[in-house]
Amino acid sequence: MLEQLDLRRRARAAGIHLLISAAVAVVAAGLVFGVWFPGIYRQVAGGRDLFILVTSVDVVLGPLLTFAVFNLKKGWPHLRRDLAVIGVIQLAALVYGLLTVYGARPVAMVFESDRFRVVSVAQVAMDELPKARPEYRSLPLSGPWLLAARAAQQGEEANDALFQGLRGIDRAQRPKFWQPYADSTADALARARPLAMLLAKYPALAADVKARLQSLKVDEASAKFLPLIGRGGDWVVILDSAGQLVHYVPVEGFF
């Protein structure tokens, strides 16, 4: 009987801890998805999966430890110290996890030649920030920029861009090449392909895509698409006739 009572007390304490942990996770989700990975970026930049991985471990860890150590026979002074240690461990794990998510946050969606690329903090060539346009020398904290990567100038810059590209550092990741997307809208439309090609390739998507464009009042006949590269897998971006990004579809766009 005493053993059953002890188990109920442990379960109750762990349950209360779980509710508190879940509430903290909800607040953290507001920061991550409301500021660092807003809108579609939670999917195309992998923010949702990363956040779930980080917080699920933290939310489960604390209550399990509480269940393991909770025993009134220890006396409240001893028990409070145990719970305080668990709280510190859980808080440290949460802070570490949020710092990991912060370091992986997207800072720009960049049009580059024939595609869009989601660039995270870790992918930015930080040493080139002083060479960027003044407005791009400090990375954003409240959601990614929509940018384009200008073409490299002939000569030394073109050779350097080629060399860095072979090392896996593309122009989209180099701040010295960043410019407003509006400066490259015409190029994006010129390189984009008709939406009809995408729907012919993936006919199962046609009804959903058409309904979405209709709700946005976007002319299906003039819409185009470009591939999108990000941590969240294969995507395409749908552009309207003015070159504005209006929809995202989770399919491979290089065909």
Backbone as numpy.savetxt, mean C-alpha at the origin, in Angstrom:
# Nx Ny Nz CAx CAy CAz Cx Cy Cz
-13.34 -28.09 40.42 -14.17 -26.88 40.42 -13.31 -25.62 40.42
-12.30 -25.61 41.27 -11.39 -24.46 41.32 -10.63 -24.29 40.01
-10.29 -25.45 39.41 -9.56 -25.39 38.14 -10.44 -24.80 37.04
-11.74 -25.18 37.03 -12.66 -24.63 36.04 -12.84 -23.12 36.25
-12.94 -22.71 37.52 -13.08 -21.29 37.83 -11.85 -20.51 37.37
-10.67 -21.10 37.56 -9.44 -20.45 37.14 -9.40 -20.30 35.62
-9.85 -21.34 34.91 -9.87 -21.27 33.44 -10.84 -20.20 32.96
-11.99 -20.07 33.63 -12.95 -19.03 33.24 -12.36 -17.64 33.46
-11.65 -17.48 34.59 -11.02 -16.18 34.85 -9.94 -15.86 33.82
-9.17 -16.86 33.47 -8.13 -16.67 32.45 -8.77 -16.29 31.12
-9.82 -17.01 30.74 -10.49 -16.75 29.46 -11.12 -15.36 29.45
-11.71 -14.95 30.59 -12.31 -13.61 30.67 -11.24 -12.53 30.54
-10.12 -12.70 31.24 -9.03 -11.72 31.15 -8.48 -11.66 29.73
-8.30 -12.84 29.11 -7.79 -12.86 27.73 -8.80 -12.22 26.78
-10.10 -12.45 27.02 -11.12 -11.85 26.17 -11.13 -10.33 26.25
-10.99 -9.81 27.47 -10.93 -8.35 27.64 -9.70 -7.79 26.93
-8.58 -8.50 27.08 -7.35 -8.07 26.41 -7.52 -8.10 24.91
-8.22 -9.12 24.39 -8.46 -9.23 22.95 -9.29 -8.04 22.44
-10.31 -7.66 23.20 -11.14 -6.51 22.80 -10.32 -5.23 22.76
-9.46 -5.04 23.77 -8.61 -3.84 23.80 -7.65 -3.86 22.61
-7.06 -5.02 22.34 -6.12 -5.14 21.23 -6.81 -4.87 19.90
-8.04 -5.38 19.75 -8.79 -5.16 18.52 -9.11 -3.68 18.33
-9.44 -2.99 19.44 -9.74 -1.56 19.36 -8.50 -0.77 18.92
-7.34 -1.14 19.47 -6.09 -0.48 19.07 -5.80 -0.76 17.60
-6.08 -1.99 17.14 -5.84 -2.35 15.75 -6.74 -1.54 14.82
-7.97 -1.27 15.25 -8.89 -0.45 14.44 -8.35 0.97 14.29
-7.83 1.52 15.38 -7.23 2.86 15.32 -6.02 2.86 14.38
-5.19 1.82 14.49 -4.02 1.70 13.61 -4.46 1.57 12.16
-5.55 0.85 11.91 -6.06 0.68 10.54 -6.48 2.04 9.97
-7.06 2.89 10.82 -7.44 4.22 10.35 -6.23 5.01 9.87
-5.11 4.89 10.58 -3.89 5.57 10.18 -3.33 4.97 8.89
-3.25 3.65 8.83 -2.64 2.98 7.68 -3.46 3.18 6.42
-4.77 2.92 6.49 -5.60 2.96 5.29 -6.18 4.34 5.00
-6.20 5.19 6.01 -6.70 6.53 5.79 -5.63 7.51 5.36
-4.36 7.21 5.70 -3.28 8.15 5.41 -2.19 7.55 4.52
-1.64 6.41 4.92 -0.49 5.86 4.21 -0.86 5.05 2.96
-1.95 4.30 3.04 -2.39 3.47 1.91 -3.85 3.80 1.57
-4.14 5.01 1.14 -5.55 5.39 0.92 -6.13 4.73 -0.33
-7.44 4.53 -0.31 -8.15 4.06 -1.49 -7.59 2.78 -2.08
-7.35 2.81 -3.38 -6.91 1.62 -4.11 -5.51 1.17 -3.70
-4.74 2.03 -3.06 -3.36 1.68 -2.70 -3.29 0.55 -1.67
-4.35 0.36 -0.89 -4.33 -0.75 0.06 -4.26 -2.09 -0.68
-4.66 -2.09 -1.97 -4.60 -3.31 -2.76 -3.40 -3.31 -3.70
-3.25 -2.27 -4.50 -2.19 -2.28 -5.51 -0.81 -2.15 -4.89
-0.72 -1.58 -3.69 0.58 -1.44 -3.03 0.79 -2.49 -1.94
-0.14 -3.42 -1.81 0.02 -4.50 -0.83 -0.19 -4.09 0.60
-0.80 -2.92 0.85 -0.96 -2.44 2.21 -1.86 -3.30 3.06
-2.92 -3.82 2.47 -3.87 -4.63 3.24 -3.22 -5.90 3.77
-2.53 -6.61 2.90 -1.90 -7.87 3.31 -0.82 -7.63 4.36
-0.04 -6.55 4.16 1.03 -6.25 5.11 0.46 -5.89 6.47
-0.61 -5.09 6.49 -1.21 -4.68 7.76 -1.80 -5.88 8.48
-2.49 -6.76 7.75 -3.08 -7.94 8.37 -1.99 -8.82 8.99
-0.89 -8.99 8.26 0.20 -9.81 8.78 0.77 -9.23 10.07
0.97 -7.92 10.07 1.59 -7.27 11.24 0.65 -7.26 12.44
-0.61 -6.86 12.23 -1.52 -6.68 13.36 -2.10 -8.00 13.87
-2.28 -8.98 13.00 -2.85 -10.24 13.46 -1.95 -10.90 14.49
-0.64 -10.84 14.25 0.31 -11.39 15.22 0.22 -10.63 16.53
0.15 -9.31 16.45 0.12 -8.48 17.66 -1.18 -8.67 18.44
-2.31 -8.73 17.72 -3.61 -8.87 18.39 -3.73 -10.22 19.09
-3.18 -11.26 18.48 -3.26 -12.60 19.07 -2.24 -12.79 20.19
-1.07 -12.19 20.04 0.02 -12.39 21.00 -0.35 -11.98 22.42
-0.86 -10.77 22.57 -1.17 -10.26 23.90 -2.18 -11.10 24.66
-3.37 -11.35 24.08 -4.36 -12.17 24.79 -3.87 -13.57 25.14
-3.08 -14.19 24.27 -2.55 -15.51 24.59 -1.62 -15.46 25.79
-0.78 -14.45 25.84 0.13 -14.31 26.98 -0.65 -14.02 28.25
-1.69 -13.21 28.13 -2.53 -12.93 29.30 -3.19 -14.20 29.81
-3.70 -15.02 28.90 -4.32 -16.29 29.30 -3.31 -17.18 30.02
-2.05 -17.14 29.55 -1.02 -18.00 30.13 -0.61 -17.57 31.54
-0.56 -16.25 31.79 0.00 -15.79 33.06 -1.05 -15.41 34.10
-2.31 -15.26 33.66 -3.32 -14.74 34.60 -3.63 -15.79 35.67
-3.31 -15.46 36.91 -3.55 -16.35 38.05 -3.64 -15.50 39.31
-4.84 -15.42 39.89 -5.04 -14.57 41.06 -4.25 -15.03 42.27
-3.79 -16.27 42.27 -3.00 -16.76 43.40 -1.67 -16.03 43.52
-1.23 -15.42 42.42 0.03 -14.67 42.46 -0.08 -13.42 43.32
-1.31 -12.93 43.47 -1.49 -11.64 44.13 -1.48 -10.53 43.09
-2.24 -9.48 43.35 -2.38 -8.41 42.36 -1.08 -7.67 42.04
-0.22 -7.39 43.02 1.04 -6.71 42.66 1.86 -7.49 41.62
1.99 -8.80 41.87 2.75 -9.64 40.94 2.03 -9.73 39.59
0.72 -9.90 39.62 -0.05 -10.05 38.39 -0.01 -8.76 37.57
-0.09 -7.62 38.25 -0.02 -6.35 37.52 1.32 -6.20 36.81
2.40 -6.64 37.46 3.71 -6.56 36.80 3.75 -7.45 35.56
3.19 -8.65 35.66 3.15 -9.56 34.51 2.37 -8.94 33.35
1.22 -8.38 33.67 0.39 -7.78 32.62 1.05 -6.54 32.02
1.77 -5.79 32.86 2.48 -4.61 32.36 3.58 -5.02 31.38
4.29 -6.10 31.71 5.34 -6.60 30.81 4.73 -7.04 29.48
3.59 -7.74 29.55 2.91 -8.16 28.33 2.50 -6.93 27.50
1.98 -5.91 28.16 1.58 -4.69 27.46 2.76 -4.02 26.76
3.90 -3.99 27.44 5.09 -3.39 26.84 5.54 -4.18 25.63
5.55 -5.52 25.76 5.94 -6.37 24.63 4.99 -6.16 23.45
3.70 -6.11 23.74 2.71 -5.95 22.67 2.83 -4.58 22.02
3.04 -3.55 22.83 3.19 -2.20 22.29 4.43 -2.11 21.41
5.52 -2.72 21.87 6.75 -2.70 21.07 6.55 -3.41 19.74
5.83 -4.53 19.78 5.56 -5.27 18.54 4.69 -4.44 17.60
3.70 -3.73 18.16 2.84 -2.90 17.32 3.62 -1.74 16.70
4.44 -1.08 17.50 5.23 0.04 16.98 6.18 -0.44 15.88
6.83 -1.58 16.12 7.72 -2.14 15.10 6.95 -2.46 13.82
5.77 -3.05 13.98 4.96 -3.39 12.82 4.52 -2.15 12.05
4.10 -1.11 12.77 3.66 0.12 12.10 4.84 0.82 11.41
6.02 0.76 12.02 7.19 1.33 11.36 7.51 0.57 10.07
7.31 -0.76 10.10 7.52 -1.56 8.89 6.54 -1.15 7.80
5.27 -0.98 8.18 4.25 -0.56 7.22 4.56 0.85 6.70
4.98 1.74 7.60 5.32 3.11 7.22 6.46 3.12 6.21
7.45 2.24 6.44 8.58 2.18 5.52 8.24 1.58 4.17
7.10 0.87 4.11 6.69 0.26 2.84 5.58 1.06 2.17
5.20 2.22 2.75 4.08 2.98 2.21 4.39 3.50 0.81
3.40 3.58 -0.07 3.61 4.15 -1.40 3.73 5.67 -1.33
4.64 6.22 -2.09 4.79 7.68 -2.12 4.43 8.27 -3.47
4.31 7.42 -4.50 3.98 7.94 -5.82 3.42 6.84 -6.72
2.48 7.24 -7.55 2.03 6.44 -8.69 2.62 7.15 -9.91
3.53 6.49 -10.60 4.33 7.16 -11.64 4.08 6.55 -13.01
3.71 7.40 -13.98 3.65 6.94 -15.36 5.06 6.89 -15.91
5.42 5.74 -16.46 6.78 5.53 -16.95 6.74 4.80 -18.30
6.95 5.54 -19.36 7.02 5.01 -20.73 5.71 4.38 -21.19
5.41 3.16 -20.76 4.21 2.47 -21.23 3.46 1.79 -20.09
3.65 2.27 -18.88 3.04 1.65 -17.71 2.98 2.64 -16.56
2.21 2.28 -15.53 2.25 2.99 -14.27 2.98 2.10 -13.27
3.67 2.74 -12.34 4.41 2.01 -11.32 4.13 2.65 -9.96
3.76 1.82 -8.99 3.60 2.30 -7.62 4.96 2.22 -6.94
5.44 3.36 -6.47 6.78 3.44 -5.87 6.64 3.63 -4.37
7.28 2.74 -3.61 7.25 2.83 -2.15 8.47 3.61 -1.65
8.44 3.94 -0.36 9.57 4.66 0.24 10.87 3.91 0.00
10.83 2.60 0.22 12.05 1.80 0.12 12.62 1.75 -1.28
11.80 2.06 -2.29 12.26 1.98 -3.68 12.81 3.30 -4.20
12.62 4.37 -3.47 13.06 5.69 -3.93 14.58 5.82 -3.81
15.21 6.35 -4.85 16.64 6.66 -4.80 16.81 7.93 -3.97
16.98 7.76 -2.67 16.98 8.89 -1.74 18.08 9.91 -2.03
19.20 9.44 -2.55 20.30 10.37 -2.81 19.97 11.37 -3.91
18.89 11.12 -4.67 18.52 12.04 -5.74 17.44 13.04 -5.33
16.94 12.94 -4.11 15.91 13.89 -3.68 16.35 15.34 -3.81
17.60 15.69 -3.46 18.01 17.09 -3.63 18.01 17.54 -5.09
18.04 16.60 -6.03 18.06 16.93 -7.45 16.65 17.02 -8.05
15.64 16.70 -7.25 14.27 16.73 -7.73 13.75 18.16 -7.80
12.61 18.32 -8.46 11.93 19.62 -8.43 11.63 19.97 -6.97
11.63 21.25 -6.61 11.47 21.65 -5.20 10.28 20.99 -4.50
9.17 20.85 -5.20 7.97 20.31 -4.55 8.06 18.81 -4.28
9.09 18.15 -4.82 9.22 16.70 -4.65 10.45 16.31 -3.82
11.04 17.23 -3.12 12.25 16.93 -2.36 11.99 16.35 -0.98
10.74 16.39 -0.55 10.34 15.74 0.70 9.20 14.79 0.38
9.35 13.53 0.76 8.35 12.52 0.41 7.05 12.78 1.17
5.91 12.50 0.55 4.62 12.80 1.18 4.32 11.88 2.35
3.60 12.40 3.32 3.19 11.62 4.49 1.70 11.30 4.47
0.97 11.95 3.58 -0.50 11.82 3.57 -1.02 11.30 2.24
-0.42 10.25 1.73 -0.90 9.66 0.49 0.03 9.93 -0.67
0.05 9.03 -1.66 0.99 9.14 -2.78 0.67 10.27 -3.75
1.72 10.75 -4.41 1.56 11.68 -5.51 1.22 10.91 -6.78
0.57 11.60 -7.74 0.41 11.09 -9.09 1.42 11.83 -9.96
2.41 11.09 -10.47 3.53 11.70 -11.18 3.77 11.01 -12.52
4.75 11.55 -13.23 5.27 10.90 -14.43 6.79 10.99 -14.37
7.44 10.05 -15.03 8.90 10.08 -15.12 9.26 10.59 -16.51
9.91 11.74 -16.57 10.28 12.31 -17.87 11.33 11.43 -18.56
11.45 11.61 -19.85 12.46 10.86 -20.60 13.85 11.40 -20.26
14.83 10.53 -20.30 16.21 10.96 -20.06 16.73 11.73 -21.27
17.50 12.77 -21.00 18.09 13.55 -22.08 19.22 12.76 -22.74
19.37 13.01 -24.02 20.41 12.30 -24.77 21.79 12.58 -24.18
22.64 11.59 -24.27 24.01 11.77 -23.78 24.23 11.10 -22.45
24.91 11.80 -21.54 25.29 11.22 -20.27 24.09 10.78 -19.43
23.03 11.59 -19.43 21.85 11.24 -18.62 21.18 9.97 -19.15
21.09 9.84 -20.47 20.49 8.64 -21.06 21.33 7.41 -20.75
22.64 7.55 -20.81 23.52 6.42 -20.50 23.39 6.01 -19.03
23.30 7.03 -18.17 23.14 6.75 -16.74 21.81 6.06 -16.47
20.74 6.53 -17.13 19.42 5.92 -16.95 19.43 4.46 -17.39
20.12 4.18 -18.49 20.22 2.81 -18.98 21.00 1.94 -17.98
22.11 2.46 -17.46 22.93 1.72 -16.52 22.16 1.44 -15.23
21.47 2.45 -14.72 20.69 2.27 -13.48 19.53 1.31 -13.71
18.94 1.37 -14.90 17.86 0.45 -15.22 18.32 -0.99 -15.21
19.53 -1.23 -15.70 20.08 -2.58 -15.67 20.32 -3.05 -14.24
20.51 -2.12 -13.33 20.67 -2.46 -11.91 19.34 -2.61 -11.20
18.23 -2.39 -11.94 16.91 -2.53 -11.34 16.35 -1.25 -10.77
17.00 -0.11 -11.06 16.52 1.18 -10.56 15.94 1.95 -11.74
14.63 1.95 -11.88 13.97 2.58 -13.02 13.78 4.07 -12.78
13.47 4.78 -13.86 13.29 6.23 -13.76 12.17 6.61 -12.80
11.16 5.77 -12.69 10.05 6.07 -11.78 10.51 6.13 -10.32
11.63 5.49 -10.02 12.15 5.45 -8.65 13.17 6.57 -8.39
13.45 7.36 -9.42 14.51 8.37 -9.31 13.89 9.78 -9.30
13.93 10.47 -8.16 13.28 11.77 -8.04 13.72 12.81 -9.07
14.93 12.72 -9.58 15.40 13.72 -10.56 14.57 13.68 -11.84
13.86 12.56 -12.09 13.05 12.43 -13.30 11.56 12.72 -13.06
11.18 12.96 -11.80 9.77 13.15 -11.50 9.25 14.49 -12.04
8.04 14.44 -12.56 7.34 15.64 -12.99 5.84 15.40 -12.82
5.02 16.46 -12.85 3.57 16.25 -12.68 3.02 15.34 -13.78
2.08 14.51 -13.41 1.47 13.63 -14.42 0.82 14.43 -15.54
0.30 15.61 -15.21 -0.34 16.45 -16.23 0.61 16.76 -17.38
1.92 16.78 -17.13 2.89 17.06 -18.19 3.04 15.89 -19.15
2.55 14.72 -18.76 2.73 13.52 -19.59 1.40 12.85 -19.94
0.29 13.54 -19.72 -1.00 12.94 -20.01 -1.12 12.53 -21.47
-0.65 13.39 -22.37 -0.74 13.06 -23.81 0.08 11.82 -24.13
1.26 11.71 -23.52 2.09 10.52 -23.75 1.41 9.26 -23.22
0.77 9.37 -22.06 0.07 8.21 -21.49 -1.05 7.75 -22.41
-1.82 8.70 -22.95 -2.90 8.33 -23.85 -2.36 7.72 -25.14
-1.24 8.25 -25.60 -0.65 7.73 -26.84 -0.16 6.29 -26.66
0.34 5.96 -25.48 0.87 4.61 -25.23 -0.20 3.63 -24.76
-1.31 4.16 -24.28 -2.38 3.29 -23.78 -3.09 2.59 -24.94
-3.72 1.46 -24.62 -4.45 0.70 -25.64 -5.95 0.77 -25.37
-6.76 0.58 -26.40 -8.22 0.68 -26.24 -8.75 -0.31 -25.20
-9.73 0.12 -24.44 -10.33 -0.74 -23.43 -10.91 -2.00 -24.05
-11.37 -1.90 -25.29 -11.97 -3.06 -25.96 -10.99 -4.24 -26.01
-9.69 -3.95 -26.12 -8.70 -5.03 -26.15 -8.65 -5.75 -24.80
-8.75 -4.99 -23.72 -8.71 -5.59 -22.38 -9.94 -6.47 -22.15
-11.11 -5.97 -22.55 -12.34 -6.73 -22.34 -12.40 -7.96 -23.23
-11.77 -7.88 -24.40 -11.70 -9.06 -25.26 -10.79 -10.12 -24.66
-9.74 -9.66 -23.98 -8.80 -10.58 -23.33 -9.42 -11.22 -22.08
-10.20 -10.42 -21.36 -10.81 -10.90 -20.11 -12.33 -10.66 -20.17
-13.04 -11.44 -20.97 -14.49 -11.20 -21.15 -15.29 -11.32 -19.86
-14.81 -12.09 -18.89 -15.55 -12.25 -17.64 -15.63 -10.93 -16.85
-14.73 -10.00 -17.17 -14.70 -8.72 -16.46 -15.58 -7.66 -17.10
-16.03 -7.93 -18.31 -16.68 -6.90 -19.11 -17.87 -6.26 -18.40
-18.76 -7.07 -17.84 -19.97 -6.51 -17.23 -19.63 -5.58 -16.06
-18.71 -6.01 -15.19 -18.35 -5.20 -14.02 -17.66 -3.91 -14.44
-16.74 -4.01 -15.40 -16.00 -2.82 -15.84 -16.95 -1.83 -16.51
-17.82 -2.32 -17.35 -18.77 -1.42 -18.04 -19.70 -0.74 -17.04
-20.16 -1.49 -16.06 -21.05 -0.91 -15.05 -20.33 0.17 -14.25
-19.06 -0.09 -13.92 -18.29 0.89 -13.16 -18.07 2.17 -13.96
-17.72 2.02 -15.23 -17.48 3.20 -16.07 -18.78 3.98 -16.28
-19.87 3.26 -16.39 -21.16 3.93 -16.55 -21.50 4.75 -15.30
-21.20 4.18 -14.12 -21.47 4.91 -12.88 -20.60 6.15 -12.75
-19.42 6.11 -13.37 -18.50 7.26 -13.34 -18.75 8.22 -14.51
-19.70 7.86 -15.37 -20.01 8.65 -16.57 -18.79 8.78 -17.49
-18.08 7.65 -17.65 -16.92 7.59 -18.53 -17.32 6.87 -19.82
-16.99 7.46 -20.95 -17.32 6.86 -22.23 -16.48 5.61 -22.46
-17.14 4.48 -22.53 -16.44 3.21 -22.71 -15.66 3.17 -24.02
-16.22 3.75 -25.07 -15.60 3.67 -26.39 -14.26 4.40 -26.45
-14.11 5.46 -25.65 -12.88 6.25 -25.68 -11.91 5.90 -24.54
-12.32 5.01 -23.65 -11.46 4.62 -22.53 -10.30 3.76 -23.00
-9.18 3.88 -22.29 -7.98 3.11 -22.61 -7.40 2.51 -21.33
-6.37 1.68 -21.48 -5.76 1.08 -20.29 -4.26 0.98 -20.44
-3.58 0.93 -19.29 -2.15 0.71 -19.21 -1.86 -0.26 -18.06
-0.81 -1.06 -18.17 -0.44 -1.95 -17.06 -0.01 -1.14 -15.84
-0.16 -1.75 -14.67 0.25 -1.15 -13.42 1.12 -2.15 -12.66
2.30 -1.68 -12.25 3.23 -2.52 -11.50 3.21 -2.07 -10.04
2.96 -3.00 -9.13 2.96 -2.69 -7.71 3.17 -3.96 -6.90
3.22 -3.80 -5.58 3.43 -4.96 -4.70 2.20 -5.84 -4.63
1.06 -5.32 -5.04 -0.20 -6.05 -4.89 -0.53 -6.98 -6.04
0.44 -7.34 -6.88 0.17 -8.25 -7.98 -0.11 -7.52 -9.28
-0.70 -8.21 -10.23 -0.96 -7.66 -11.56 -2.23 -6.82 -11.57
-2.12 -5.60 -12.13 -3.25 -4.69 -12.24 -3.15 -3.93 -13.57
-4.27 -3.34 -13.96 -4.26 -2.37 -15.05 -5.00 -1.12 -14.59
-4.62 0.01 -15.18 -5.28 1.29 -14.91 -6.11 1.65 -16.13
-7.34 2.05 -15.92 -8.21 2.49 -17.01 -8.22 4.02 -17.01
-7.99 4.58 -18.18 -7.94 6.03 -18.37 -9.16 6.50 -19.14
-9.66 7.68 -18.81 -10.73 8.25 -19.62 -10.14 9.00 -20.80
-10.96 9.67 -21.58 -10.49 10.32 -22.80 -9.55 11.48 -22.51
-9.56 11.99 -21.26 -8.65 13.08 -20.88 -7.37 12.56 -20.25
-7.24 11.25 -20.15 -6.04 10.67 -19.56 -6.06 10.55 -18.05
-7.22 10.78 -17.44 -7.33 10.68 -15.99 -7.55 9.22 -15.58
-6.98 8.83 -14.43 -7.11 7.47 -13.93 -8.48 7.32 -13.27
-9.30 6.43 -13.82 -10.67 6.34 -13.33 -11.02 4.99 -12.71
-10.25 3.95 -13.01 -10.59 2.63 -12.48 -9.36 1.72 -12.52
-9.38 0.71 -11.65 -8.28 -0.25 -11.56 -8.86 -1.66 -11.60
-8.20 -2.53 -12.37 -8.69 -3.91 -12.52 -7.54 -4.88 -12.22
-7.77 -5.89 -11.37 -6.69 -6.80 -10.97 -6.41 -7.90 -12.01
-5.86 -7.51 -13.15 -5.47 -8.47 -14.18 -4.12 -8.05 -14.76
-3.47 -8.97 -15.44 -2.17 -8.70 -16.05 -2.37 -7.92 -17.35
-1.66 -6.81 -17.49 -1.89 -5.92 -18.63 -0.85 -5.98 -19.73
0.18 -6.83 -19.59 1.20 -6.94 -20.62 0.85 -8.12 -21.53
0.17 -7.84 -22.60 -0.16 -8.90 -23.57 -0.24 -8.30 -24.97
